[in-house]
Amino acid sequence: MQKIYFLGTCSTCKRLMNDWNPGNDVQLKDIKSDPITEEKIDQMAELAGSDEALFSRRAMK
């Protein structure tokens, strides 16, 4: 099963979830109400090649 991690308080995330409608075969994980563990981040970073690839810096100013 695929998982999508999103921030439930983010208006962009909310808009994308409403527009995209990922379906029943995708598990949605709100990181605000269900935080990601350090172990899980390490696993995802290993798969992605770096931890920088996991996060968007677009909103950072």
MOBEL-V105012 format. One record per helix or strand. SS is the DSSP state (@ for helix, = for strand). FROM is the first residue (numbers start at 1). LEN is the number of residues. If there is no record, write none. Layout:
{{SS	FROM	LEN} {SS	FROM	LEN}}
//
This chain:
{{=	2	5} {@	11	10} {=	26	5} {@	38	11} {@	52	3}}
//
